[in-house]
Amino acid sequence: MSTKLTPLFAPEGVVVIGASRQAGKLGAAMARSLAAFPGARALVNARRPEPGAGVYISVADAAAHTEGRLDLAVLCVPASGCADALAEAAAAGCRAALVCAGGFGEAGPEGEEHAKALRRVARETGVRLLGPNTSGFFAPHLGLTASFVPAAGQLPAGDIAVVAASGGVNHALSFDLAAAGNGISLGVGIGAGLDVTAADVLEHLVDDDRTSAVALHLETVPDGPRLVAAVRGVAAVKPVVALVVGRSDVGDFARSHTGALATSWRTTRAALRQAGAVVVDDERELVDALTALSRVRLRPLPDPGLGIVTAQAGPGLLLADRAGTDGIRMPELAVDTRHTLGELLPPLTYQRNPVDTGRPAESFARVLATTAADPAVDLLAVYALTEPDSVDLASAAQDAGLGPDSPAVVVVGGLPEDVAEQRARLHKTGIPALTGPASAANAVRALVTDARQRALGAAAEKASRGAERAADGTTAPVAVSVPRGLLDEDAAKSFLAELGIRTPDRVACDSRADAHQALRLLGGPVAVKVLDAAILHKTEVGGVHLGVRTAEELDAALDAIGAGRRSLVEAMAPAGVDLVLGVRRDPVFGPVVLAGLGGTAAEALADVAIRLAPLSVAEAAAMPDDLAARALLDGWRGGPVLDRAEFGRVVAALAAALAASPQTAEIEINPLRLTAEGLIALDAVIVPTPTEENDHA
């Protein structure tokens, strides 16, 4: 295991600076929480030292009178004194520190100066610093509770680590996980993150044998690429379940639809998902997901099959309905499976999937084993009430061989004390137990999502090694750099053509005579647009006129555009489904790609898919699966059908172009129309970076 954060999370000894005997003081609460730590402990209070009571005047004095090394200093002093206290601790041999106090960057200019001083001392001394502005951390297996929340010391030791932006959320999630029958390996509140960030803790957890799954809570991301790399490293060996705050953040509206839709919340969730994390919507779903993923994990599969066995029809239908809503496949059971079930169950029960057993009997374990063994079933969900005179659910699940080698989630219904007893027994055998159909559905979705993402990740890794080829046998597109300077629509579309992206026939016109010649060449109907690189939203300035057929209509369009302005005369495209496709440089994560419905529907419904760029053709081709309106791309009511391979090549080419063009801020195609003949770019905008734009102003 990496030793970088070992002095922080597994210290030999701890010293509290600013310890107090006055109830209600931070130093008193922290000293009380650390009293159970079995390693070396010391207290420092420069104003009221009591050596006889173990309270010393300085860290050096405390170290001289304490057996064992004091690795961790817990600073319970005001912000103005933290930098000096940290320097004193470092000089006495401390290698890590926890700063709980507020009053730093969030407190205005004076607080920012305190933060700079604290960061400078940490950098100069090499001390790893957690905080400030956090309620601390805890490692129950070590008896280490560096938190001013006393109840944290009662959390059971277990194998789920919590990494939260907020100390309060760290405690809340840990308590909720414990209430669901789980234990904690490490719980960390990052706070202000002046030194130790979520990425640091995730890197620490990769080789932590005590941790089998990780809960990640994020509010802001200081370094997107590093966080993605850290999540990817952990997710490769153990599940990561992530909750991102900021759903209502609409961000700074950018100069394009891509910028308006790719808010920090959506982009962060997409980046985490692409890195392998299971992203959830709320803390309840997070707890349910971790209850399952800390015990079982499906093998990587692109489309796992779910089998349901229920002793009560209604709850089973709730599970099945939710599975359908979540897009989880529920295969009909094989003939041989149904034949065996027919011998085990009464004739009136439903036996195709879900399997309704009626009131469970002694054959319940064999029903579970038979359904789980069906070739199309990769995960089993079970619902039953606690009915001791009918069946012992925990024993039946164990007798059926359910567990890590035969993944299942079990819903136990009944009185709290009966449920707790069954849950404890199921958890002991590695079977996640939930307390309701909704929680079980959350767990099922998490397990299936994890399996799908790992399968897609394996395909992407294969592609990155050059082993994957596009559907037509050609290799993935080679990155083409965007031309420098300000590009109007005609130039932008010419660049798209270099990438192999189809555009309508068109003519760039410098004069009215050129426009009339273009109309005669292309024939009607045509679109007539103002051609000016400085105008990004042409419709808003009356710069787009569609369906122009005659010379008179052309003159009217040119008059509306404005005398002396260049124009673009372009053949009208056939009807179809409009998409928006854009790539941009996110300020946190770097190049990202966004795809969704085109037009105003994109922003109104926010039905978009986002990925980090560059990405493989396979990753790009899977993006439409994220869209709620994906049915519109699959021949809805006789409409056109999206060729996923073509779409993947277009997206991958556009993403590679942005990655290869540091002078470009955004490339957007809106709309990218899906027609019976394939995809065609009807409008294109290429936005340079501010530096590039100024150079060519």
N, C-alpha and C positions, 0 to 999 in steps of 0.2 A: 504494500500500500504506500502511496505517496506520503512522504513525511512533511510536506510543506505546511499542512494545517494540523499536524498531530499535536504540537504544543498548545494549540487552541482547543481542539475537541477531545483530546486524550492527554491532558497534562499530568505530570507527576505531582505537581503541587499548585495551589492557587492562593493568591494574596488579594485581599479586598482593600483598595485604597479609598479612604473616606468612610471606613466602617463606623458605625454609630450604635449606641445603646438606646437611642431615642426612638421609640416606636413610631412608625409612620415615615421615617427617613429611608431614603433609598438604600443607604449603606447598612441600615439595620435589617431591612428585608432581604438584601442580598447575602449578608452574613448568615442569616437564619436559613436561607435556602441551601447554602453551601455547607451547613453544619454536618450533613450526612455524608459528605464526600470522604471516602476512606483514605485518600492520599494526604500529602502535606497541606496544611492550611495555616494561613496567617492573616492577621488584621492590622491595618495601619490607620492611625489617626494622629496627624502631626500636632493637632491642638490639644488633644486629651489622651496622651499615651498612658497605658496601664500595663507595663510589661508583665506584672504578676498575673494579669488576666489575659495575657496573650495579645495585647494591643500595643503595637510598637510605633515609634516616632517616625520611622522611615522604612522603605522597602529593604534597604541594605541591612538595617538593624533586624528586621523581621527574618531576612534570609540567614543572618548569622545565628539566630536562635531557633531555627526550624530545621528539623531533620528532613532531608529530601530537597530536591530542586524545585523552586517556585517558577514554573514555566509560564503560568497564566496570571496576568494582572487584570482585576476587575475594577474599573475606574468608576467610583461613585462620587464624583466631584463635579462642580459646575463647569460649564463649557470653557470659561476663561482659564481654568486651572488644569485642563486635561492635557495640553501639550507638555507642560512641565512635569506632570505626574507620569506621563508616558516616558519621558526622557529619564526620569528617576528609576522607573521600573526596568527600562532597558539596561541602564548602567548596573543594576543589581542582578542582571542575568535573565530577566524575563524575555521570553521569545514570542509571546502573543498577548493580546489585550482585548478586553471587551469594554466598550464605552456605551453606557446606557443613556447618558444625559442628552437632552435636546439643547436648542440654542445655538445651532451651527448655521448651515446654509439656509435653513428655512426662516432664520431670524433676522434677515437683512444684512447690510454691509458689515456690521460688527461681528455677527455670527459667522459670516463668510471668512473673516480674518482668523477667527478661532479654528475654522475648518482647515484653512491653509496651513496654519501652524501645526495642527495635529497631523495632517498628511505629510508635512515636511519631516517631522520627527520620525514618523513611521518609515518613511523612505530612507532616511539617513541611518537609522538603527537596524533596519531589516525586520522589525517587529511586525507580525501580522495582526491587523487590527480589524475587529468586527464592530460595526456601528459607524458613527454614533446614532442616537435616536432609535434604540431598539430595546425591547424587554429581555433580550438575551437568547440563550440556547440551553438545551438539556440533552444529556446522553444517559438515559435510564440504566443501561447495562453497566455503566461505570459508577452509578450513584452520584452523577454530576448534574446538579441543577443550578446553572448560572443564570437564574431568572428571578425577578422580583415578584413573580406570581407563585405563592407558596404551593398551590395545588399541583403545579407542574411536577413537583417531587413525587407525586402519587401516580404518575403515568406509568403503565406497565412497559417493561422492556419488550421489544419485538423487532421486526425486520422491515418496517416502513420508515423511511427518512422523509422529513418535511423541510423543504427549503422555501421560505416565504419572504416576500419583500417586506412585509410588516410583521413586527414581533407579535402584535395582537392576533393576526391571522395565523401565525405559527402555532400559537396556543390554541386558538379556536379549532383549527383543523386537527391538531393532535388530540384534543379532548373528544372531538366527533369520531375520529378513527378508533379511539379506545372504547367509546360507547358502542361501536359496531363490532367489538370483539377483536380488535387489532392491537398490536404493540408498536412502540416507537424505538427505532435504533438511534436516531438523531433528529432533533428539531431545532431549526435555526431561523431566527429573524434577522434579515440582512440590514434593515434600517437604512441609513443614508448611504452605506456602501462606499465609504471613502477609500477603503483598501480591499477588503474581502467582498467579493460580489457573488451572485448566484452561480456564475460560471466557475469560480474558484471552488465552491462547495461541491458542485456537480463533479468536477474533476477529482476531488477528494473521494467521492463516493464510488467511483468506477471500480476500484479494487477493494472496497469495504465489504468484507465477507458477511458482516452482520446485517447488511442492507440488501433486500431482495427486490424492492420497488421504491420509487421516489415520487413524492408529491411536490410539484413546483407551482408556486404562486408568484405572478409577476405584475408589477405596476408600471415600471419604466425599464428600458433596456439601454444601458450605457454603451455597450459594444455588441452589436448584433452578430457579426461573424463569429466572435469568440463564443457567445452564448450558443449559437447554432452548433458549433463544433463540440462544445461541452455536452449538449443534449444528445447529439449524435453518438458521442463516445459512450455515454451511459446507456442509451436506448439499445445499443448493440449487445449489451450483456444483461440488462435488467430493465423492466418497464419504467417509463416516465409518464406521469399523468399531470397535465398542465392546466392551470386556470389563469386566464389573463383578464385583468381589470381594464375597463375603458371602453365598453361596448358603445356608449353614447358619444364617444369622441369622434367628431367629424373632421378633425384635423384642420390644417390650413388649406383652403380650397386652392388647388393648383391651377395651372393654365390649361388643363385638359380634364376630360372625364376620368382618365386613369388616375390622376392625382387626387381627384375628389373621392374616388371610390377606394383607393388603396390607403385607408386610414391606418394609423399606427396599430390600432387594435386588430383589424383584419390582417394586416401584414405580419404582425407578431404571431398570431395564431397560425397563419399559413406557414411561416418559417419554422415554427416548432413542430407542426405536423409533418413537414417535409423532412425534418431532422429525425423523426421517428417517435415523437411524443404523441400520446393520446390526449387530445385537447377536449376539455369538457366545458359546460356552460355555467355550472354553479358548484358550490361546495358539497351539496348532497350527491351529485353525480360523481364528484371526485372521490368521495369516501366509498361509494359503491364500486367504482372502477378499481380502486386500490385493494379493496377487500377481495376482489377476484384475482387481479393481476399479481398480487403478492404471493398467491398460492398456486395458480395455474397459468399457463401461457400456451396458446395454440401454436402449432408449427406455422411457418410463413405460408399463407395460402391466399390466392387472389379473391376467392369467393367461398368462404367456409359455409358449411351446411349446418343448420340448427335443428335439433330434435327436441320436442317438448313432451314430457310425461307429466300428466297432472291427475291428482286424485279428486279434484273438484273442477267441473267443466268451466265455470265462470272465470276463475283466476287464470286458467289455462288459455282461455280466449283473450283475456287482457294481454297476456304475454305474446300470443301469436299476433294480435293486432299491432302491438308496438313493434314487433320484429318486422312486420310488413312495412310500417311507417319508416323504420330505420333502414330499409333496403336490405334486410338480412334474408338470405335464401332459406326457405324451409322445404326441403325436398320431400316428395312422397316416398315412403319407406319401400324397400325392395319387397318383392313377392315372398321371398323366403322369410324375411323379417316379419311380415304380416301373418304368414302362416304360423310361425312360432307364437306370436302374440295371440293369435286366435285360439291356440291351445291353452294359453295362460289366463285369458280374460273372458268375462261373460260375453255372449254374442251381441248384445245391444250396444256395447261400447265402441267408440270410434278408434280405429287402429291404424290410420294412415299417416298421421302427423298433423296436429298433435295427437298423442295417444292418451285417451281418457280412460283411466282404469276403473272409474267408479270408486266406491269406498275401498281403500287398499286392503289387500289380503296377504296371506303368507307368500304369495307368488310375486309380490311387489319388487323384490330384489332382482328376480329373474327378468321381469319386465324392463327394469332399468338397464340391466346388462345387455339384453337383446336389442333394445333401441339404440343404446350407445355403440353397439358393435355393427350397426348397419353401415354399409360402405359409404353412403352419402352423408352420414352424420359425423361432423367434426367436433361438435359441442352439444352437450345435453343440458337442458334446463328442466328442473323438477320442482313441482309444487305439491305440498301436502300439509295438512294440519297435524298438530301433535295429538295423536290418538293412540295412547299406549296399549289400549285393549285391541287395537287393530293392527298397527305396525309400528316398530321402532325405526323411525326414519334414518337416524344416524347409522344404525346397524345395517339397515337395508342398503344404504348407499355404499357402505364399506364392503358388504358382501358382494355387491355388484361390481366391485373393482374400480369405482369412481375415484378420481384423484388426479395427481399430476400426469399419470400415463393415460388416463381416460377422462379428459376435461369435462367438468360439469359445474353448474351453479345450482344450489338448492335453496328453495324458498320455504322457510319454516313458519307456519302460522299457528297462533295459539296464545295462551296467557304468557305474560313476560317471563315469569320464572321457568316455565316449561321451554319456551323458545331459547332462553339463555343457556339452559342445560344442553339442548340439542345442538345449538350453534357451537358451543365449546367443543363438543365431541367431534362435530364435523370439521371444524378448523384444525383440530389436532391431527386428523388424518389427511389434511391438505385439500379439503373440499370447502370452497367458499360458501358461506351460508348468509342469505339475505332475509329480510323480514317483510317483504311485500312484493307483488308483481312489478311495481314501478322500479324498485331498487334492483330486482333481478334483471329487468330489461336494461337498466343502466349498465349493469355488470356484463351482460351479454354483448351490448354494443361496444363496450371497451375492449373485450376480448377479441371480437371480430375485427374491430378497427385496427388493433395492434397487429393481428395476423395479416391483414391486407396491406398495411403500411410496410411491414417487413418484407412481404413478397415484392411490393413495388420497389422498395429500397434495394433488394437483391437484383432486380432487373436493371435498375439504374446503375448499380455498381458494375454489372456486367457490361452495360453500354459504355461506361466510362473507360473500361479496359479495351474498348474497340471491338468487342465480340458481337455486338448487336448491329444489325443492318435494318434499314427501312424496309417496308413491305415490298417495294419494287426492286429490292436487291441493291440499291445504292447506299452509300455510306451517309452518315448524318451530314448536314450541310456545313461547308467550311465557312468560318466567320469572315464576313466582308465588312470592311470599315466604312462608316458613313462619311460621305464627302464633307469637307470642312466648309464653314460659312453658313449663311442663312439660306434655307431651301424653301422655295414655294411648292405648291401642291404638285406641279408638273415634275419638278426635280425630285421631290419625295417619292412620287410614283415610279419614276425612272429607276430610283434606287431599289424600290421594292421589286421591280422586274429583275434586277440583278440577283435578288435573293430567290427568284423563282416564284414570286407571288403575282398572280394574274391581276391585271388592271384593265379598265375599259379603254377602247380606242379613243384617242383624244388629240387635240391640236392646241398648242399654246399660241395665242394670238397677240400681236403687238398693236394691231389697228382694227378698225371696224371692217375694213376690206378683208383682212386676214380671217376675221370671224365668219364673214359671209362665205368665203372660200371653204372654210372648214365645214360649214353647214352643208354646202353642196357635196363635199367629199364624204362626209359621214352619213348624210341623209338624216331625216328626222325619225323619231324625236331625239333631241339632245338636251344635255344639261349645260347651262351657261353659268360660269362662276367667275368671280373676281379672282385675279391671280396676283397675290401679294403676300410675300413671306411674313410680313408684319401682322397680317390679319389671320388669327387662329380660328375664330368662330365666325365664319363667313355668313351664316344664316342670320345672325344677330344684327348685321349691318346691311341686310338686304342684298347680300352678294351671291345668292344662289337662286337660279330660276330653272325649273324643271319642265320637261315636256315641250320644249320649243321645237316647232315644226316648220314655220314659215319665216320668210325674210322679215315680215312685219313684226312677228313675235320676237325675232332675234334683235331687231332694232330697239324694241321696247325694253328687252332685258339689258341690253348694253347701256341704254339711257339710265336705267335704274342703278346700274353698277357705277356709272359715273364716266363722264367724258374723259378721254385720255388714259384711262386705266387699262392695263393688260387684262386679258380674259382667257379663260380655259373653256373650250368647246369640247364636250365629251359625249360619246354615245351613251344613251340610257341603258342601264342594266336590267335584265329580266327580274321579275318579282322573286322574292325569297324571304329568308329569315335573317334579320340583321343582328350582327354581333359587334361588340367592341373588343378590340385587342390592342393592348398597349404594353410597352416596357418603359421603365423609368428607374432613376437612381434614388432609392430610398435613403434618407439621411442616416438611418440606423443600420439597415441590413445591406445596403448596396443595391445592385441591379435586381429588379423584381419584374415579373410579368403578370399581367392581369387579363382575364378573359371573362366576358359575360354577355348578357343581352345588350343589344345596341339601343341607341336613342335614349329618350328620357326614362324609359323603363329601367335602364341599368341603375341610374341614381335613385329612382323612386323605390325600387325593390331591393337594391343592393345584392342582387343575385349574381355574384362574381366568384371566380376561382383565382387564387393568387399563388405564385410559386417564386422561389428564388431563382435567379439566373446566373450563369447559363444552366440549362437543363437538357436532359436527353430527349430524343424523339418520343420514347416510351412514356416518360414523365409528362411531357406536354400533351400527348394523345389522351392521357387519362384526365386532364383538367375538366372537360365537359361533364364528367361524372359528378363533380361537386355542385353542379347547377341544379336548382330546384326545377327550372324550366327545361331540363335536358330532353324531355319528350318532344319539344318543338324541333329538335335536331335529328330526330329519328323517324321522320316521315309522318309527322302529325297531320291527320286528315288529308293524306295524299301529298303532303309537302315534300321538300327535298330531304335527303338523308345525308348527314355529315359523314364524310370519309375521315375516320379518326386518324389514319396514317397521314393523309394530306394535311389535316389540321396540325398534327404533331410536328410535321416538317416546317410548316409556316411559323408556328410559335417558336420552335427551336432556332430557326434561322434568324428571326427577329431578336430573340434574346441573345444569341451569339453576336449579332451585329452591335448591340448596345455594349456588351462586355468588351468588344474590340475597339470601341470608339469613346475614349475618355472625354472628348470634346462635346459629346451629345448627352443631353439631360433626359430626353424622352423621345420615344417614337410611338405614334398612335395611329391605328387604322380604325376609323369609326365613321361609317359602318364598314365592317367586313361582311359581305353578304353571302349567305349560303344559297346557292341556286341549284337547279337540276344539273348544271354543268360543273358544279364545284364551287370553290370559294373565289370571290373577286373583291378587291379592295376598291371601295367607292370614294373614299376620302383618306388622306394621309397627312399627318402633321409630324414634323421633326423639329424638336425644340433643342437648341444648343444650350450648353452651360452658360451661366452669366458671363464668364470670362470670354468665351468664344463669341457670344453675342455682342459684347462691347467691342471686341477686336474688329468686328465687321459692321459695326453701326455706321 
